[in-house]
Every structure is written in C-alpha cells, then in structure tokens.
Amino acid sequence: MPTQWPDQFEAVVRKHLPMLGDDGVSPELVLADRGLDSIGTINLLVALEDEFDVVFPDELLAATTFETPGALWAVLASLIDR
C-alpha cells in the first residue's frame, strides 16, 4: 500500500522508532510496537511541530493520534491544511 505522506513525515517518524529496524513505515504500523513510549511521543510531537510549522491543539493530544502513522498523518495533514 503506497503512503500518501511526504518523505519528511516518514523521516521524522523513523527517528522516533528505536525498534523499527529495516521495516517499512506503513499506515497501520502500531508505533508502540516499534518502541514509541510516552517520552518518545512527546519528542515526536515536538519534532513534527517544528518540521511542519504547526501546533497540535490539546484536544488532539490523544493516544489514538499517535497509535499509527496513518492516524498521525491524518491529524497532521488536517493541521497543515488550516
């Protein structure tokens, strides 16, 4: 399944998944299964805000937002389009 996100999104996500290895980043990949913990989630959030010049509003700071790359990209894309 081809991804619909830009390369810089995948690059930022990859940097925050210590257990990813050579695996690909698919939309349904469970980020916690690849080592994303609570501190990593905060670091990923800050990195994405910096990279894409957005701010995640408090109501979007939910576990479901950071569950998979697909869910995370959907939220981020909605912020970029504002």
PDB file with one MODEL, atoms N, CA, C and O in Angstrom:
MODEL        1
ATOM      1  N   MET A   1       0.850  -1.191   0.000  1.00  0.00           N
ATOM      2  CA  MET A   1       0.000   0.000   0.000  1.00  0.00           C
ATOM      3  C   MET A   1       0.887   1.243   0.000  1.00  0.00           C
ATOM      4  O   MET A   1       1.644   1.453   0.948  1.00  0.00           O
ATOM      5  N   PRO A   2       0.812   2.054  -1.020  1.00  0.00           N
ATOM      6  CA  PRO A   2       1.656   3.247  -1.054  1.00  0.00           C
ATOM      7  C   PRO A   2       1.198   4.277  -0.026  1.00  0.00           C
ATOM      8  O   PRO A   2       0.007   4.420   0.250  1.00  0.00           O
ATOM      9  N   THR A   3       2.166   4.983   0.529  1.00  0.00           N
ATOM     10  CA  THR A   3       1.838   6.010   1.506  1.00  0.00           C
ATOM     11  C   THR A   3       1.479   7.297   0.798  1.00  0.00           C
ATOM     12  O   THR A   3       1.893   7.537  -0.336  1.00  0.00           O
ATOM     13  N   GLN A   4       0.711   8.114   1.473  1.00  0.00           N
ATOM     14  CA  GLN A   4       0.264   9.379   0.897  1.00  0.00           C
ATOM     15  C   GLN A   4       0.878  10.557   1.635  1.00  0.00           C
ATOM     16  O   GLN A   4       0.401  11.683   1.493  1.00  0.00           O
ATOM     17  N   TRP A   5       1.911  10.328   2.412  1.00  0.00           N
ATOM     18  CA  TRP A   5       2.530  11.413   3.164  1.00  0.00           C
ATOM     19  C   TRP A   5       3.879  11.766   2.556  1.00  0.00           C
ATOM     20  O   TRP A   5       4.462  10.962   1.829  1.00  0.00           O
ATOM     21  N   PRO A   6       4.379  12.968   2.849  1.00  0.00           N
ATOM     22  CA  PRO A   6       5.671  13.378   2.301  1.00  0.00           C
ATOM     23  C   PRO A   6       6.825  12.640   2.980  1.00  0.00           C
ATOM     24  O   PRO A   6       6.695  12.136   4.096  1.00  0.00           O
ATOM     25  N   ASP A   7       7.944  12.592   2.283  1.00  0.00           N
ATOM     26  CA  ASP A   7       9.120  11.895   2.802  1.00  0.00           C
ATOM     27  C   ASP A   7       9.566  12.443   4.151  1.00  0.00           C
ATOM     28  O   ASP A   7      10.031  11.682   5.000  1.00  0.00           O
ATOM     29  N   GLN A   8       9.433  13.758   4.364  1.00  0.00           N
ATOM     30  CA  GLN A   8       9.907  14.323   5.636  1.00  0.00           C
ATOM     31  C   GLN A   8       9.074  13.817   6.816  1.00  0.00           C
ATOM     32  O   GLN A   8       9.596  13.704   7.925  1.00  0.00           O
ATOM     33  N   PHE A   9       7.803  13.514   6.602  1.00  0.00           N
ATOM     34  CA  PHE A   9       6.985  12.933   7.677  1.00  0.00           C
ATOM     35  C   PHE A   9       7.545  11.567   8.068  1.00  0.00           C
ATOM     36  O   PHE A   9       7.754  11.288   9.248  1.00  0.00           O
ATOM     37  N   GLU A  10       7.782  10.732   7.081  1.00  0.00           N
ATOM     38  CA  GLU A  10       8.313   9.400   7.372  1.00  0.00           C
ATOM     39  C   GLU A  10       9.689   9.485   8.019  1.00  0.00           C
ATOM     40  O   GLU A  10       9.993   8.707   8.924  1.00  0.00           O
ATOM     41  N   ALA A  11      10.520  10.411   7.573  1.00  0.00           N
ATOM     42  CA  ALA A  11      11.852  10.560   8.160  1.00  0.00           C
ATOM     43  C   ALA A  11      11.769  10.930   9.634  1.00  0.00           C
ATOM     44  O   ALA A  11      12.515  10.390  10.450  1.00  0.00           O
ATOM     45  N   VAL A  12      10.874  11.842   9.982  1.00  0.00           N
ATOM     46  CA  VAL A  12      10.717  12.242  11.388  1.00  0.00           C
ATOM     47  C   VAL A  12      10.190  11.064  12.207  1.00  0.00           C
ATOM     48  O   VAL A  12      10.692  10.799  13.299  1.00  0.00           O
ATOM     49  N   VAL A  13       9.209  10.374  11.703  1.00  0.00           N
ATOM     50  CA  VAL A  13       8.643   9.232  12.431  1.00  0.00           C
ATOM     51  C   VAL A  13       9.709   8.165  12.648  1.00  0.00           C
ATOM     52  O   VAL A  13       9.839   7.638  13.753  1.00  0.00           O
ATOM     53  N   ARG A  14      10.472   7.839  11.608  1.00  0.00           N
ATOM     54  CA  ARG A  14      11.521   6.821  11.707  1.00  0.00           C
ATOM     55  C   ARG A  14      12.513   7.131  12.829  1.00  0.00           C
ATOM     56  O   ARG A  14      12.939   6.226  13.548  1.00  0.00           O
ATOM     57  N   LYS A  15      12.876   8.381  12.979  1.00  0.00           N
ATOM     58  CA  LYS A  15      13.858   8.781  14.002  1.00  0.00           C
ATOM     59  C   LYS A  15      13.367   8.496  15.417  1.00  0.00           C
ATOM     60  O   LYS A  15      14.171   8.425  16.347  1.00  0.00           O
ATOM     61  N   HIS A  16      12.072   8.334  15.587  1.00  0.00           N
ATOM     62  CA  HIS A  16      11.497   8.152  16.918  1.00  0.00           C
ATOM     63  C   HIS A  16      11.022   6.723  17.180  1.00  0.00           C
ATOM     64  O   HIS A  16      10.315   6.469  18.156  1.00  0.00           O
ATOM     65  N   LEU A  17      11.407   5.801  16.316  1.00  0.00           N
ATOM     66  CA  LEU A  17      11.018   4.396  16.475  1.00  0.00           C
ATOM     67  C   LEU A  17      12.273   3.533  16.642  1.00  0.00           C
ATOM     68  O   LEU A  17      12.786   2.990  15.663  1.00  0.00           O
ATOM     69  N   PRO A  18      12.762   3.407  17.863  1.00  0.00           N
ATOM     70  CA  PRO A  18      14.023   2.701  18.084  1.00  0.00           C
ATOM     71  C   PRO A  18      14.007   1.222  17.699  1.00  0.00           C
ATOM     72  O   PRO A  18      15.067   0.635  17.483  1.00  0.00           O
ATOM     73  N   MET A  19      12.849   0.623  17.612  1.00  0.00           N
ATOM     74  CA  MET A  19      12.770  -0.798  17.291  1.00  0.00           C
ATOM     75  C   MET A  19      12.242  -1.042  15.873  1.00  0.00           C
ATOM     76  O   MET A  19      11.746  -2.129  15.578  1.00  0.00           O
ATOM     77  N   LEU A  20      12.345  -0.053  15.008  1.00  0.00           N
ATOM     78  CA  LEU A  20      11.835  -0.210  13.647  1.00  0.00           C
ATOM     79  C   LEU A  20      12.740  -1.093  12.809  1.00  0.00           C
ATOM     80  O   LEU A  20      12.254  -1.916  12.034  1.00  0.00           O
ATOM     81  N   GLY A  21      14.042  -0.936  12.952  1.00  0.00           N
ATOM     82  CA  GLY A  21      14.973  -1.707  12.132  1.00  0.00           C
ATOM     83  C   GLY A  21      14.822  -1.332  10.668  1.00  0.00           C
ATOM     84  O   GLY A  21      14.683  -0.157  10.327  1.00  0.00           O
ATOM     85  N   ASP A  22      14.850  -2.336   9.812  1.00  0.00           N
ATOM     86  CA  ASP A  22      14.734  -2.108   8.374  1.00  0.00           C
ATOM     87  C   ASP A  22      13.294  -2.190   7.890  1.00  0.00           C
ATOM     88  O   ASP A  22      13.026  -2.104   6.691  1.00  0.00           O
ATOM     89  N   ASP A  23      12.365  -2.359   8.834  1.00  0.00           N
ATOM     90  CA  ASP A  23      10.951  -2.440   8.460  1.00  0.00           C
ATOM     91  C   ASP A  23      10.490  -1.129   7.840  1.00  0.00           C
ATOM     92  O   ASP A  23      11.032  -0.065   8.138  1.00  0.00           O
ATOM     93  N   GLY A  24       9.508  -1.215   6.997  1.00  0.00           N
ATOM     94  CA  GLY A  24       8.911  -0.027   6.411  1.00  0.00           C
ATOM     95  C   GLY A  24       7.942   0.631   7.380  1.00  0.00           C
ATOM     96  O   GLY A  24       7.548   0.047   8.390  1.00  0.00           O
ATOM     97  N   VAL A  25       7.575   1.844   7.054  1.00  0.00           N
ATOM     98  CA  VAL A  25       6.581   2.579   7.839  1.00  0.00           C
ATOM     99  C   VAL A  25       5.284   2.544   7.046  1.00  0.00           C
ATOM    100  O   VAL A  25       5.110   3.283   6.076  1.00  0.00           O
ATOM    101  N   SER A  26       4.379   1.676   7.474  1.00  0.00           N
ATOM    102  CA  SER A  26       3.087   1.554   6.801  1.00  0.00           C
ATOM    103  C   SER A  26       2.040   2.301   7.613  1.00  0.00           C
ATOM    104  O   SER A  26       2.239   2.534   8.805  1.00  0.00           O
ATOM    105  N   PRO A  27       0.940   2.678   6.997  1.00  0.00           N
ATOM    106  CA  PRO A  27      -0.092   3.426   7.705  1.00  0.00           C
ATOM    107  C   PRO A  27      -0.637   2.717   8.938  1.00  0.00           C
ATOM    108  O   PRO A  27      -1.040   3.378   9.895  1.00  0.00           O
ATOM    109  N   GLU A  28      -0.658   1.388   8.936  1.00  0.00           N
ATOM    110  CA  GLU A  28      -1.261   0.646  10.041  1.00  0.00           C
ATOM    111  C   GLU A  28      -0.253   0.151  11.086  1.00  0.00           C
ATOM    112  O   GLU A  28      -0.643  -0.529  12.035  1.00  0.00           O
ATOM    113  N   LEU A  29       1.007   0.472  10.931  1.00  0.00           N
ATOM    114  CA  LEU A  29       2.042   0.076  11.892  1.00  0.00           C
ATOM    115  C   LEU A  29       1.713   0.632  13.280  1.00  0.00           C
ATOM    116  O   LEU A  29       1.455   1.828  13.416  1.00  0.00           O
ATOM    117  N   VAL A  30       1.719  -0.211  14.303  1.00  0.00           N
ATOM    118  CA  VAL A  30       1.455   0.242  15.670  1.00  0.00           C
ATOM    119  C   VAL A  30       2.772   0.809  16.210  1.00  0.00           C
ATOM    120  O   VAL A  30       3.735   0.071  16.421  1.00  0.00           O
ATOM    121  N   LEU A  31       2.799   2.115  16.427  1.00  0.00           N
ATOM    122  CA  LEU A  31       4.036   2.796  16.803  1.00  0.00           C
ATOM    123  C   LEU A  31       4.602   2.294  18.131  1.00  0.00           C
ATOM    124  O   LEU A  31       5.819   2.188  18.279  1.00  0.00           O
ATOM    125  N   ALA A  32       3.749   1.988  19.082  1.00  0.00           N
ATOM    126  CA  ALA A  32       4.220   1.478  20.374  1.00  0.00           C
ATOM    127  C   ALA A  32       4.941   0.142  20.209  1.00  0.00           C
ATOM    128  O   ALA A  32       5.861  -0.158  20.970  1.00  0.00           O
ATOM    129  N   ASP A  33       4.539  -0.658  19.233  1.00  0.00           N
ATOM    130  CA  ASP A  33       5.189  -1.946  18.987  1.00  0.00           C
ATOM    131  C   ASP A  33       6.610  -1.776  18.467  1.00  0.00           C
ATOM    132  O   ASP A  33       7.399  -2.721  18.496  1.00  0.00           O
ATOM    133  N   ARG A  34       6.937  -0.595  18.000  1.00  0.00           N
ATOM    134  CA  ARG A  34       8.281  -0.312  17.480  1.00  0.00           C
ATOM    135  C   ARG A  34       9.064   0.613  18.411  1.00  0.00           C
ATOM    136  O   ARG A  34      10.056   1.222  18.012  1.00  0.00           O
ATOM    137  N   GLY A  35       8.600   0.707  19.657  1.00  0.00           N
ATOM    138  CA  GLY A  35       9.380   1.387  20.674  1.00  0.00           C
ATOM    139  C   GLY A  35       8.966   2.803  21.016  1.00  0.00           C
ATOM    140  O   GLY A  35       9.649   3.462  21.801  1.00  0.00           O
ATOM    141  N   LEU A  36       7.883   3.289  20.461  1.00  0.00           N
ATOM    142  CA  LEU A  36       7.441   4.642  20.799  1.00  0.00           C
ATOM    143  C   LEU A  36       6.777   4.614  22.171  1.00  0.00           C
ATOM    144  O   LEU A  36       5.698   4.046  22.344  1.00  0.00           O
ATOM    145  N   ASP A  37       7.444   5.241  23.148  1.00  0.00           N
ATOM    146  CA  ASP A  37       6.890   5.311  24.502  1.00  0.00           C
ATOM    147  C   ASP A  37       6.409   6.730  24.773  1.00  0.00           C
ATOM    148  O   ASP A  37       6.360   7.553  23.859  1.00  0.00           O
ATOM    149  N   SER A  38       6.052   7.023  26.023  1.00  0.00           N
ATOM    150  CA  SER A  38       5.476   8.338  26.332  1.00  0.00           C
ATOM    151  C   SER A  38       6.465   9.481  26.083  1.00  0.00           C
ATOM    152  O   SER A  38       6.083  10.518  25.542  1.00  0.00           O
ATOM    153  N   ILE A  39       7.714   9.302  26.468  1.00  0.00           N
ATOM    154  CA  ILE A  39       8.719  10.343  26.216  1.00  0.00           C
ATOM    155  C   ILE A  39       8.976  10.463  24.716  1.00  0.00           C
ATOM    156  O   ILE A  39       9.117  11.568  24.192  1.00  0.00           O
ATOM    157  N   GLY A  40       9.035   9.336  24.035  1.00  0.00           N
ATOM    158  CA  GLY A  40       9.221   9.347  22.585  1.00  0.00           C
ATOM    159  C   GLY A  40       8.072  10.037  21.871  1.00  0.00           C
ATOM    160  O   GLY A  40       8.275  10.722  20.869  1.00  0.00           O
ATOM    161  N   THR A  41       6.868   9.855  22.387  1.00  0.00           N
ATOM    162  CA  THR A  41       5.697  10.507  21.797  1.00  0.00           C
ATOM    163  C   THR A  41       5.811  12.022  21.912  1.00  0.00           C
ATOM    164  O   THR A  41       5.509  12.748  20.965  1.00  0.00           O
ATOM    165  N   ILE A  42       6.244  12.490  23.069  1.00  0.00           N
ATOM    166  CA  ILE A  42       6.433  13.937  23.247  1.00  0.00           C
ATOM    167  C   ILE A  42       7.510  14.450  22.300  1.00  0.00           C
ATOM    168  O   ILE A  42       7.341  15.496  21.673  1.00  0.00           O
ATOM    169  N   ASN A  43       8.604  13.729  22.196  1.00  0.00           N
ATOM    170  CA  ASN A  43       9.679  14.136  21.283  1.00  0.00           C
ATOM    171  C   ASN A  43       9.223  14.128  19.830  1.00  0.00           C
ATOM    172  O   ASN A  43       9.582  15.017  19.057  1.00  0.00           O
ATOM    173  N   LEU A  44       8.434  13.126  19.460  1.00  0.00           N
ATOM    174  CA  LEU A  44       7.882  13.055  18.105  1.00  0.00           C
ATOM    175  C   LEU A  44       6.947  14.223  17.848  1.00  0.00           C
ATOM    176  O   LEU A  44       6.994  14.838  16.783  1.00  0.00           O
ATOM    177  N   LEU A  45       6.109  14.527  18.809  1.00  0.00           N
ATOM    178  CA  LEU A  45       5.192  15.664  18.690  1.00  0.00           C
ATOM    179  C   LEU A  45       5.957  16.958  18.432  1.00  0.00           C
ATOM    180  O   LEU A  45       5.622  17.704  17.511  1.00  0.00           O
ATOM    181  N   VAL A  46       6.971  17.225  19.230  1.00  0.00           N
ATOM    182  CA  VAL A  46       7.770  18.457  19.073  1.00  0.00           C
ATOM    183  C   VAL A  46       8.474  18.470  17.722  1.00  0.00           C
ATOM    184  O   VAL A  46       8.520  19.505  17.057  1.00  0.00           O
ATOM    185  N   ALA A  47       9.020  17.334  17.313  1.00  0.00           N
ATOM    186  CA  ALA A  47       9.717  17.262  16.029  1.00  0.00           C
ATOM    187  C   ALA A  47       8.768  17.528  14.859  1.00  0.00           C
ATOM    188  O   ALA A  47       9.129  18.222  13.908  1.00  0.00           O
ATOM    189  N   LEU A  48       7.561  16.977  14.933  1.00  0.00           N
ATOM    190  CA  LEU A  48       6.586  17.209  13.864  1.00  0.00           C
ATOM    191  C   LEU A  48       6.114  18.659  13.840  1.00  0.00           C
ATOM    192  O   LEU A  48       5.951  19.245  12.769  1.00  0.00           O
ATOM    193  N   GLU A  49       5.894  19.237  15.019  1.00  0.00           N
ATOM    194  CA  GLU A  49       5.504  20.646  15.070  1.00  0.00           C
ATOM    195  C   GLU A  49       6.587  21.527  14.464  1.00  0.00           C
ATOM    196  O   GLU A  49       6.286  22.466  13.727  1.00  0.00           O
ATOM    197  N   ASP A  50       7.836  21.230  14.769  1.00  0.00           N
ATOM    198  CA  ASP A  50       8.947  22.007  14.212  1.00  0.00           C
ATOM    199  C   ASP A  50       9.077  21.809  12.707  1.00  0.00           C
ATOM    200  O   ASP A  50       9.236  22.773  11.959  1.00  0.00           O
ATOM    201  N   GLU A  51       9.009  20.573  12.273  1.00  0.00           N
ATOM    202  CA  GLU A  51       9.204  20.253  10.853  1.00  0.00           C
ATOM    203  C   GLU A  51       8.106  20.843   9.976  1.00  0.00           C
ATOM    204  O   GLU A  51       8.378  21.327   8.876  1.00  0.00           O
ATOM    205  N   PHE A  52       6.870  20.805  10.459  1.00  0.00           N
ATOM    206  CA  PHE A  52       5.739  21.227   9.639  1.00  0.00           C
ATOM    207  C   PHE A  52       5.155  22.572  10.053  1.00  0.00           C
ATOM    208  O   PHE A  52       4.147  23.008   9.497  1.00  0.00           O
ATOM    209  N   ASP A  53       5.779  23.230  11.022  1.00  0.00           N
ATOM    210  CA  ASP A  53       5.366  24.560  11.479  1.00  0.00           C
ATOM    211  C   ASP A  53       3.877  24.595  11.837  1.00  0.00           C
ATOM    212  O   ASP A  53       3.116  25.433  11.353  1.00  0.00           O
ATOM    213  N   VAL A  54       3.497  23.658  12.698  1.00  0.00           N
ATOM    214  CA  VAL A  54       2.114  23.571  13.191  1.00  0.00           C
ATOM    215  C   VAL A  54       2.156  23.434  14.705  1.00  0.00           C
ATOM    216  O   VAL A  54       3.214  23.218  15.296  1.00  0.00           O
ATOM    217  N   VAL A  55       0.990  23.563  15.319  1.00  0.00           N
ATOM    218  CA  VAL A  55       0.833  23.305  16.750  1.00  0.00           C
ATOM    219  C   VAL A  55      -0.346  22.353  16.912  1.00  0.00           C
ATOM    220  O   VAL A  55      -1.448  22.623  16.432  1.00  0.00           O
ATOM    221  N   PHE A  56      -0.105  21.250  17.585  1.00  0.00           N
ATOM    222  CA  PHE A  56      -1.175  20.306  17.870  1.00  0.00           C
ATOM    223  C   PHE A  56      -2.016  20.876  19.004  1.00  0.00           C
ATOM    224  O   PHE A  56      -1.489  21.083  20.097  1.00  0.00           O
ATOM    225  N   PRO A  57      -3.296  21.135  18.789  1.00  0.00           N
ATOM    226  CA  PRO A  57      -4.146  21.613  19.887  1.00  0.00           C
ATOM    227  C   PRO A  57      -4.347  20.498  20.920  1.00  0.00           C
ATOM    228  O   PRO A  57      -4.263  19.313  20.599  1.00  0.00           O
ATOM    229  N   ASP A  58      -4.608  20.899  22.140  1.00  0.00           N
ATOM    230  CA  ASP A  58      -4.745  19.942  23.240  1.00  0.00           C
ATOM    231  C   ASP A  58      -5.741  18.820  22.945  1.00  0.00           C
ATOM    232  O   ASP A  58      -5.512  17.674  23.334  1.00  0.00           O
ATOM    233  N   GLU A  59      -6.824  19.132  22.275  1.00  0.00           N
ATOM    234  CA  GLU A  59      -7.839  18.104  22.033  1.00  0.00           C
ATOM    235  C   GLU A  59      -7.361  16.994  21.091  1.00  0.00           C
ATOM    236  O   GLU A  59      -7.990  15.939  21.003  1.00  0.00           O
ATOM    237  N   LEU A  60      -6.254  17.231  20.391  1.00  0.00           N
ATOM    238  CA  LEU A  60      -5.711  16.207  19.500  1.00  0.00           C
ATOM    239  C   LEU A  60      -4.571  15.426  20.137  1.00  0.00           C
ATOM    240  O   LEU A  60      -4.019  14.516  19.518  1.00  0.00           O
ATOM    241  N   LEU A  61      -4.220  15.772  21.359  1.00  0.00           N
ATOM    242  CA  LEU A  61      -3.154  15.068  22.064  1.00  0.00           C
ATOM    243  C   LEU A  61      -3.740  13.855  22.779  1.00  0.00           C
ATOM    244  O   LEU A  61      -3.878  13.836  24.002  1.00  0.00           O
ATOM    245  N   ALA A  62      -4.077  12.857  21.991  1.00  0.00           N
ATOM    246  CA  ALA A  62      -4.712  11.636  22.489  1.00  0.00           C
ATOM    247  C   ALA A  62      -3.914  10.425  22.026  1.00  0.00           C
ATOM    248  O   ALA A  62      -3.197  10.488  21.027  1.00  0.00           O
ATOM    249  N   ALA A  63      -4.042   9.343  22.746  1.00  0.00           N
ATOM    250  CA  ALA A  63      -3.334   8.115  22.388  1.00  0.00           C
ATOM    251  C   ALA A  63      -3.665   7.668  20.964  1.00  0.00           C
ATOM    252  O   ALA A  63      -2.793   7.167  20.254  1.00  0.00           O
ATOM    253  N   THR A  64      -4.904   7.844  20.548  1.00  0.00           N
ATOM    254  CA  THR A  64      -5.304   7.418  19.207  1.00  0.00           C
ATOM    255  C   THR A  64      -4.582   8.203  18.112  1.00  0.00           C
ATOM    256  O   THR A  64      -4.353   7.673  17.024  1.00  0.00           O
ATOM    257  N   THR A  65      -4.226   9.447  18.384  1.00  0.00           N
ATOM    258  CA  THR A  65      -3.496  10.261  17.408  1.00  0.00           C
ATOM    259  C   THR A  65      -2.139   9.640  17.104  1.00  0.00           C
ATOM    260  O   THR A  65      -1.681   9.670  15.962  1.00  0.00           O
ATOM    261  N   PHE A  66      -1.496   9.077  18.127  1.00  0.00           N
ATOM    262  CA  PHE A  66      -0.137   8.549  17.995  1.00  0.00           C
ATOM    263  C   PHE A  66      -0.102   7.027  17.931  1.00  0.00           C
ATOM    264  O   PHE A  66       0.943   6.421  18.172  1.00  0.00           O
ATOM    265  N   GLU A  67      -1.225   6.408  17.612  1.00  0.00           N
ATOM    266  CA  GLU A  67      -1.277   4.952  17.558  1.00  0.00           C
ATOM    267  C   GLU A  67      -0.587   4.387  16.319  1.00  0.00           C
ATOM    268  O   GLU A  67       0.177   3.427  16.411  1.00  0.00           O
ATOM    269  N   THR A  68      -0.857   4.982  15.170  1.00  0.00           N
ATOM    270  CA  THR A  68      -0.282   4.508  13.906  1.00  0.00           C
ATOM    271  C   THR A  68       0.173   5.700  13.071  1.00  0.00           C
ATOM    272  O   THR A  68      -0.292   6.819  13.287  1.00  0.00           O
ATOM    273  N   PRO A  69       1.079   5.472  12.121  1.00  0.00           N
ATOM    274  CA  PRO A  69       1.455   6.569  11.225  1.00  0.00           C
ATOM    275  C   PRO A  69       0.263   7.103  10.432  1.00  0.00           C
ATOM    276  O   PRO A  69       0.190   8.302  10.162  1.00  0.00           O
ATOM    277  N   GLY A  70      -0.662   6.234  10.059  1.00  0.00           N
ATOM    278  CA  GLY A  70      -1.838   6.681   9.319  1.00  0.00           C
ATOM    279  C   GLY A  70      -2.697   7.639  10.122  1.00  0.00           C
ATOM    280  O   GLY A  70      -3.146   8.665   9.611  1.00  0.00           O
ATOM    281  N   ALA A  71      -2.923   7.298  11.389  1.00  0.00           N
ATOM    282  CA  ALA A  71      -3.715   8.173  12.261  1.00  0.00           C
ATOM    283  C   ALA A  71      -2.987   9.485  12.502  1.00  0.00           C
ATOM    284  O   ALA A  71      -3.595  10.555  12.481  1.00  0.00           O
ATOM    285  N   LEU A  72      -1.677   9.397  12.732  1.00  0.00           N
ATOM    286  CA  LEU A  72      -0.884  10.592  13.000  1.00  0.00           C
ATOM    287  C   LEU A  72      -0.844  11.501  11.781  1.00  0.00           C
ATOM    288  O   LEU A  72      -0.980  12.717  11.912  1.00  0.00           O
ATOM    289  N   TRP A  73      -0.659  10.926  10.596  1.00  0.00           N
ATOM    290  CA  TRP A  73      -0.626  11.745   9.392  1.00  0.00           C
ATOM    291  C   TRP A  73      -1.983  12.406   9.135  1.00  0.00           C
ATOM    292  O   TRP A  73      -2.032  13.563   8.715  1.00  0.00           O
ATOM    293  N   ALA A  74      -3.069  11.697   9.378  1.00  0.00           N
ATOM    294  CA  ALA A  74      -4.401  12.277   9.164  1.00  0.00           C
ATOM    295  C   ALA A  74      -4.579  13.529  10.021  1.00  0.00           C
ATOM    296  O   ALA A  74      -5.099  14.539   9.545  1.00  0.00           O
ATOM    297  N   VAL A  75      -4.149  13.466  11.281  1.00  0.00           N
ATOM    298  CA  VAL A  75      -4.257  14.626  12.169  1.00  0.00           C
ATOM    299  C   VAL A  75      -3.317  15.733  11.704  1.00  0.00           C
ATOM    300  O   VAL A  75      -3.718  16.892  11.606  1.00  0.00           O
ATOM    301  N   LEU A  76      -2.081  15.379  11.422  1.00  0.00           N
ATOM    302  CA  LEU A  76      -1.101  16.378  10.988  1.00  0.00           C
ATOM    303  C   LEU A  76      -1.534  17.046   9.689  1.00  0.00           C
ATOM    304  O   LEU A  76      -1.435  18.266   9.559  1.00  0.00           O
ATOM    305  N   ALA A  77      -2.007  16.272   8.739  1.00  0.00           N
ATOM    306  CA  ALA A  77      -2.461  16.834   7.466  1.00  0.00           C
ATOM    307  C   ALA A  77      -3.595  17.826   7.664  1.00  0.00           C
ATOM    308  O   ALA A  77      -3.672  18.836   6.965  1.00  0.00           O
ATOM    309  N   SER A  78      -4.480  17.536   8.622  1.00  0.00           N
ATOM    310  CA  SER A  78      -5.586  18.475   8.890  1.00  0.00           C
ATOM    311  C   SER A  78      -5.056  19.775   9.467  1.00  0.00           C
ATOM    312  O   SER A  78      -5.643  20.832   9.237  1.00  0.00           O
ATOM    313  N   LEU A  79      -3.965  19.720  10.208  1.00  0.00           N
ATOM    314  CA  LEU A  79      -3.361  20.938  10.772  1.00  0.00           C
ATOM    315  C   LEU A  79      -2.631  21.742   9.696  1.00  0.00           C
ATOM    316  O   LEU A  79      -2.643  22.973   9.710  1.00  0.00           O
ATOM    317  N   ILE A  80      -2.008  21.043   8.782  1.00  0.00           N
ATOM    318  CA  ILE A  80      -1.279  21.710   7.695  1.00  0.00           C
ATOM    319  C   ILE A  80      -2.244  22.426   6.785  1.00  0.00           C
ATOM    320  O   ILE A  80      -1.926  23.499   6.273  1.00  0.00           O
ATOM    321  N   ASP A  81      -3.419  21.858   6.569  1.00  0.00           N
ATOM    322  CA  ASP A  81      -4.407  22.426   5.660  1.00  0.00           C
ATOM    323  C   ASP A  81      -5.154  23.628   6.240  1.00  0.00           C
ATOM    324  O   ASP A  81      -5.907  24.287   5.523  1.00  0.00           O
ATOM    325  N   ARG A  82      -4.958  23.920   7.519  1.00  0.00           N
ATOM    326  CA  ARG A  82      -5.689  25.031   8.145  1.00  0.00           C
ATOM    327  C   ARG A  82      -5.161  26.351   7.667  1.00  0.00           C
ATOM    328  O   ARG A  82      -5.652  27.400   8.084  1.00  0.00           O
TER     329      ARG A  82
ENDMDL
END
